[in-house]
Amino acid sequence: MHVLITGGAGFIGSHLAEYHIARNDNVHVVDNLNTGSYDNIKPLIGNTSFRFDEADILTWTGLDKAVGWADRIYHMAAVVGVKKVLEDPVNVMATNIAGSERVMRAMHQGGWNPQLILASSSEVYGFNNKSSFAETDDVVFHSGSRLRWCYAVTKLADESFGYAYAQKYGLNIVIARLFNTIGPRQVGQYGMVAPNFVRQAVSDQMITVYGDGTQTRSFCDVRDTVRALDLLASTPAARGEIVNVGNDHEIAIKEFAQLVVQRAQSTSSIQFQSYKEAYGVAFEDVSHRRPVLTKLRALTGFEPEWQLVDTIDDLIQRERYLRIPARKTITG
């Protein structure tokens, strides 16, 4: 199989590339390395089944040819992370919306209809006050704090484009709403809690929790996310559907921090910081983000294989290993 991954040097994209290379597929990655990293795909460089282009999805001249080559496309290219979104909202809007539409337009105009996994986000549910979210639930955005929600708006626009292209032109598109994916290669510089907590705990530093820590999240290991996306792409009944992808185990952020400290046998204490202090602007957060996975399970039979404690232990081990002088690279 020929697999094109936009944003393939990023956190999830690089795991998708590794997964398909391990299955003896041919993989073509494009990434502008803005938030992705060459180090994420470095172990794949030199493999005859792997190709990498450093390019921006908005201007990449090789897009039409790559789309015509691909049997499957994972469109992961996007500007992500709360801090990045607040710092550069114009780039977020342009990249996330125009980039997605450009990929779908290339599919339609090329006359070739590969499988397309279009990555959306649980952020689209906004301030819906339900304790867990199903794909049929309303999306709710407050009228204020528009910059805070620009990422969610872009993903909702992507979904609308995807649905429109699927309905009008019969394109083979599955829209995956991803819920809080964590795991190896995720970086904390844009506000991701798991890598920040693990790094702080392993070095016995103060762990910083934004807000009061009672907000809950449902974390899914990236290796489960990759498997779920492959299953969806391989399921004809998923075509044209919007599907939650994640793990429905829920935990409060302060309890998550405490669990990381416990598993790392750390002396770190936990401090709480207001969102205004953390981001420099007023920030609205949501109290819950737990997926209803009934649709994903019915379509694919998917069940997460990684428990949260196992992912934490793995991340702690990797963080400690990376601190050893003359360290070797850990893959996976």
C-alpha positions as CSV (number, residue, x, y, z in Angstrom):
1,M,0.0,0.0,0.0
2,H,1.1,3.6,-0.7
3,V,0.6,5.9,2.3
4,L,0.9,9.7,2.2
5,I,1.1,11.4,5.6
6,T,0.9,15.2,5.8
7,G,2.5,16.4,9.0
8,G,4.3,13.1,9.1
9,A,7.2,14.4,11.1
10,G,4.9,15.4,13.9
11,F,4.0,13.5,17.0
12,I,1.1,11.3,15.7
13,G,2.2,11.5,12.1
14,S,5.7,10.0,12.8
15,H,4.1,7.1,14.6
16,L,1.8,6.5,11.6
17,A,4.9,6.5,9.4
18,E,6.7,4.0,11.6
19,Y,3.6,1.8,11.8
20,H,3.2,1.5,8.1
21,I,6.9,1.0,7.4
22,A,6.7,-1.9,9.8
23,R,3.9,-3.3,7.7
24,N,6.0,-3.1,4.6
25,D,4.0,-0.3,3.1
26,N,5.5,2.6,1.0
27,V,5.3,5.8,3.0
28,H,5.7,9.4,1.8
29,V,5.9,12.1,4.5
30,V,5.5,15.8,3.9
31,D,6.1,18.3,6.8
32,N,7.4,21.9,7.0
33,L,9.1,21.0,10.4
34,N,7.4,24.0,12.1
35,T,6.1,21.9,15.0
36,G,7.2,18.5,13.6
37,S,10.8,17.3,14.0
38,Y,13.3,15.7,11.7
39,D,14.4,13.6,14.6
40,N,11.0,11.9,14.7
41,I,11.5,10.3,11.3
42,K,15.3,10.1,11.3
43,P,15.3,6.3,12.0
44,L,13.3,5.9,8.7
45,I,15.6,7.9,6.5
46,G,17.5,5.6,4.2
47,N,14.7,3.0,4.1
48,T,13.9,2.4,0.4
49,S,10.2,2.4,1.3
50,F,10.3,5.8,2.9
51,R,10.4,9.3,1.3
52,F,10.4,12.7,3.0
53,D,9.7,16.1,1.6
54,E,10.2,19.2,3.7
55,A,7.5,21.5,2.4
56,D,4.5,23.5,3.5
57,I,1.1,21.9,2.7
58,L,-0.2,25.3,1.5
59,T,2.5,25.7,-1.2
60,W,3.9,22.2,-1.8
61,T,4.1,21.7,-5.6
62,G,4.3,17.9,-5.3
63,L,0.9,17.5,-3.7
64,D,-1.1,16.5,-6.8
65,K,1.5,13.9,-7.8
66,A,1.6,12.5,-4.2
67,V,-2.1,12.3,-3.9
68,G,-2.3,10.5,-7.3
69,W,0.3,8.0,-6.0
70,A,-1.4,7.3,-2.6
71,D,-3.8,4.5,-1.7
72,R,-4.3,6.1,1.7
73,I,-3.8,9.6,3.0
74,Y,-3.6,10.7,6.7
75,H,-4.0,14.4,6.8
76,M,-2.4,15.3,10.1
77,A,-0.7,18.7,9.1
78,A,-2.0,21.4,11.4
79,V,-0.8,24.0,13.9
80,V,-1.5,22.5,17.3
81,G,-1.1,23.3,21.0
82,V,-2.8,26.0,23.0
83,K,0.3,28.2,23.3
84,K,1.0,28.0,19.6
85,V,-2.6,28.8,18.8
86,L,-2.7,31.9,21.0
87,E,0.7,33.1,19.6
88,D,-0.1,32.8,15.9
89,P,-3.9,32.5,15.3
90,V,-3.6,33.8,11.7
91,N,-1.3,30.9,10.7
92,V,-3.5,28.5,12.6
93,M,-6.5,29.5,10.5
94,A,-4.7,29.6,7.2
95,T,-2.8,26.3,7.6
96,N,-5.6,24.2,9.2
97,I,-8.4,25.2,6.9
98,A,-6.7,25.9,3.5
99,G,-4.3,23.0,3.9
100,S,-7.1,20.5,4.4
101,E,-9.2,21.8,1.5
102,R,-6.2,21.7,-0.8
103,V,-5.7,18.0,-0.1
104,M,-9.3,17.2,-0.8
105,R,-9.3,19.4,-3.9
106,A,-6.3,17.5,-5.2
107,M,-8.1,14.2,-4.6
108,H,-11.2,15.4,-6.5
109,Q,-9.4,17.0,-9.4
110,G,-7.0,14.1,-9.8
111,G,-9.7,11.6,-10.4
112,W,-8.2,9.2,-8.0
113,N,-10.1,8.3,-4.8
114,P,-7.7,7.1,-2.1
115,Q,-8.8,6.6,1.5
116,L,-8.5,9.8,3.5
117,I,-8.3,10.0,7.3
118,L,-9.0,13.7,8.1
119,A,-7.8,14.5,11.6
120,S,-10.2,16.6,13.6
121,S,-10.2,17.2,17.4
122,S,-12.3,16.9,20.5
123,E,-11.9,20.6,20.8
124,V,-14.9,21.0,18.4
125,Y,-17.3,20.1,21.2
126,G,-16.4,23.4,22.8
127,F,-18.3,24.2,25.9
128,N,-20.9,21.5,25.6
129,N,-21.5,20.8,29.3
130,K,-22.2,17.0,29.0
131,S,-19.9,14.7,30.9
132,S,-19.0,12.8,27.8
133,F,-19.3,13.5,24.1
134,A,-20.9,11.5,21.2
135,E,-20.6,12.4,17.6
136,T,-24.2,13.6,17.4
137,D,-23.8,16.0,20.3
138,D,-24.0,19.8,19.8
139,V,-20.9,21.9,19.5
140,V,-21.0,25.0,21.8
141,F,-18.8,28.0,21.5
142,H,-19.0,31.1,23.7
143,S,-19.2,34.4,21.9
144,G,-16.1,35.7,23.8
145,S,-12.5,34.6,23.8
146,R,-12.5,34.1,20.0
147,L,-8.8,33.4,19.7
148,R,-9.0,30.6,22.3
149,W,-11.4,28.8,20.0
150,C,-9.8,29.5,16.6
151,Y,-8.2,26.0,16.5
152,A,-11.6,24.4,17.2
153,V,-13.2,26.5,14.5
154,T,-10.6,25.4,12.0
155,K,-11.2,21.7,12.8
156,L,-15.0,22.2,12.5
157,A,-14.4,23.9,9.1
158,D,-12.2,20.9,8.1
159,E,-15.0,18.6,9.0
160,S,-17.5,20.6,7.0
161,F,-15.2,20.5,4.0
162,G,-14.7,16.8,4.4
163,Y,-18.4,16.1,4.6
164,A,-19.1,18.3,1.6
165,Y,-16.4,16.7,-0.6
166,A,-17.6,13.2,0.5
167,Q,-21.3,14.0,-0.3
168,K,-20.8,15.9,-3.5
169,Y,-17.9,14.0,-5.1
170,G,-18.1,10.6,-3.4
171,L,-14.6,10.9,-1.9
172,N,-13.6,8.2,0.5
173,I,-13.2,10.3,3.7
174,V,-13.3,9.4,7.4
175,I,-13.3,12.2,9.9
176,A,-11.5,11.2,13.2
177,R,-12.1,13.4,16.3
178,L,-9.0,12.8,18.3
179,F,-9.1,13.0,22.1
180,N,-6.0,13.9,24.0
181,T,-3.4,11.7,22.5
182,I,-0.2,11.2,24.5
183,G,3.0,9.1,24.2
184,P,6.6,9.1,23.0
185,R,7.8,12.1,20.9
186,Q,5.1,14.4,22.2
187,V,6.7,17.7,23.3
188,G,5.6,20.0,26.1
189,Q,6.6,23.4,24.7
190,Y,3.2,24.2,23.4
191,G,1.3,23.3,26.6
192,M,0.9,19.5,26.4
193,V,0.6,18.3,30.0
194,A,1.9,14.7,29.8
195,P,5.5,15.5,28.6
196,N,5.7,18.5,30.9
197,F,4.6,16.5,34.0
198,V,6.9,13.6,33.2
199,R,9.9,15.8,32.6
200,Q,9.3,17.8,35.9
201,A,8.7,14.6,37.9
202,V,11.8,12.8,36.7
203,S,14.0,15.8,37.5
204,D,12.1,16.4,40.9
205,Q,11.0,19.8,39.8
206,M,7.8,21.5,40.8
207,I,4.9,20.3,38.7
208,T,2.7,23.1,37.4
209,V,-1.0,22.5,36.9
210,Y,-3.1,25.2,35.2
211,G,-6.3,26.1,36.9
212,D,-7.5,24.2,39.9
213,G,-6.8,20.8,38.4
214,T,-10.3,19.5,38.7
215,Q,-10.8,19.6,34.9
216,T,-10.8,16.0,33.5
217,R,-9.3,14.6,30.4
218,S,-9.3,11.1,28.7
219,F,-5.8,10.3,27.6
220,C,-5.1,7.8,24.7
221,D,-1.7,6.3,24.0
222,V,-0.5,7.3,20.5
223,R,0.0,3.6,19.6
224,D,-3.7,3.0,20.2
225,T,-4.6,6.1,18.2
226,V,-2.6,4.9,15.3
227,R,-4.2,1.5,15.4
228,A,-7.7,3.0,15.6
229,L,-7.0,5.2,12.6
230,D,-5.8,2.3,10.5
231,L,-8.9,0.3,11.5
232,L,-11.2,3.2,10.4
233,A,-9.4,3.6,7.1
234,S,-9.8,-0.1,6.5
235,T,-13.5,-0.2,7.3
236,P,-15.8,0.5,4.3
237,A,-18.7,1.3,6.7
238,A,-16.8,4.2,8.2
239,R,-16.7,6.1,4.9
240,G,-18.3,9.5,5.2
241,E,-18.5,9.2,9.0
242,I,-17.3,11.4,11.9
243,V,-15.9,9.1,14.6
244,N,-14.5,9.8,18.1
245,V,-11.0,8.2,18.6
246,G,-9.5,7.9,22.0
247,N,-9.7,6.2,25.4
248,D,-12.8,6.7,27.5
249,H,-10.9,6.4,30.9
250,E,-11.3,9.8,32.6
251,I,-8.9,11.4,35.1
252,A,-8.7,14.9,36.7
253,I,-5.5,16.8,35.8
254,K,-4.4,17.1,39.4
255,E,-4.8,13.4,39.9
256,F,-2.9,12.8,36.7
257,A,0.0,14.9,38.0
258,Q,-0.1,13.0,41.3
259,L,0.0,9.7,39.4
260,V,3.0,10.8,37.4
261,V,4.8,11.8,40.7
262,Q,3.9,8.4,42.2
263,R,5.0,6.3,39.3
264,A,8.3,8.3,39.0
265,Q,8.9,8.0,42.7
266,S,9.5,11.7,42.6
267,T,9.9,14.3,45.3
268,S,8.1,16.8,43.1
269,S,5.3,18.9,44.7
270,I,2.4,20.3,42.7
271,Q,1.7,24.0,42.3
272,F,-1.4,25.6,40.7
273,Q,-1.2,28.5,38.2
274,S,-4.0,30.5,36.8
275,Y,-4.6,30.4,33.0
276,K,-3.9,34.1,32.8
277,E,-0.4,33.5,34.3
278,A,0.2,30.5,32.1
279,Y,-0.9,32.0,28.7
280,G,-0.7,35.7,29.3
281,V,-4.4,36.2,28.3
282,A,-7.8,35.3,29.7
283,F,-8.5,31.6,28.9
284,E,-11.6,29.5,29.1
285,D,-11.2,25.8,29.8
286,V,-13.7,23.0,29.6
287,S,-14.4,20.8,32.6
288,H,-14.7,17.5,30.9
289,R,-13.4,15.9,27.7
290,R,-14.4,12.2,27.6
291,P,-15.3,10.4,24.4
292,V,-18.3,8.1,23.8
293,L,-16.7,5.3,21.8
294,T,-19.8,3.4,20.9
295,K,-19.5,4.3,17.2
296,L,-15.8,3.5,16.9
297,R,-16.3,0.1,18.7
298,A,-19.3,-0.8,16.5
299,L,-17.4,0.0,13.3
300,T,-14.0,-1.5,14.1
301,G,-14.2,-3.5,17.3
302,F,-11.4,-1.2,18.6
303,E,-10.4,-1.4,22.3
304,P,-7.4,0.4,23.8
305,E,-4.5,-1.8,24.6
306,W,-2.5,0.8,26.6
307,Q,-3.6,1.6,30.1
308,L,-2.7,5.1,31.3
309,V,-0.3,3.8,34.0
310,D,1.6,1.8,31.3
311,T,1.9,4.9,29.1
312,I,3.2,6.9,32.1
313,D,5.7,4.3,33.0
314,D,6.9,4.1,29.4
315,L,7.3,7.9,29.2
316,I,9.2,8.0,32.6
317,Q,11.6,5.2,31.4
318,R,12.3,7.1,28.2
319,E,12.8,10.4,29.9
320,R,15.3,8.8,32.3
321,Y,17.1,7.1,29.4
322,L,17.4,10.3,27.5
323,R,19.3,11.8,30.5
324,I,22.0,9.2,30.3
325,P,25.2,10.5,28.7
326,A,26.0,9.1,25.3
327,R,22.4,7.8,25.1
328,K,21.1,5.6,22.4
329,T,17.9,6.4,20.5
330,I,14.7,4.7,21.7
331,T,12.2,4.0,18.9
332,G,8.6,3.1,19.1
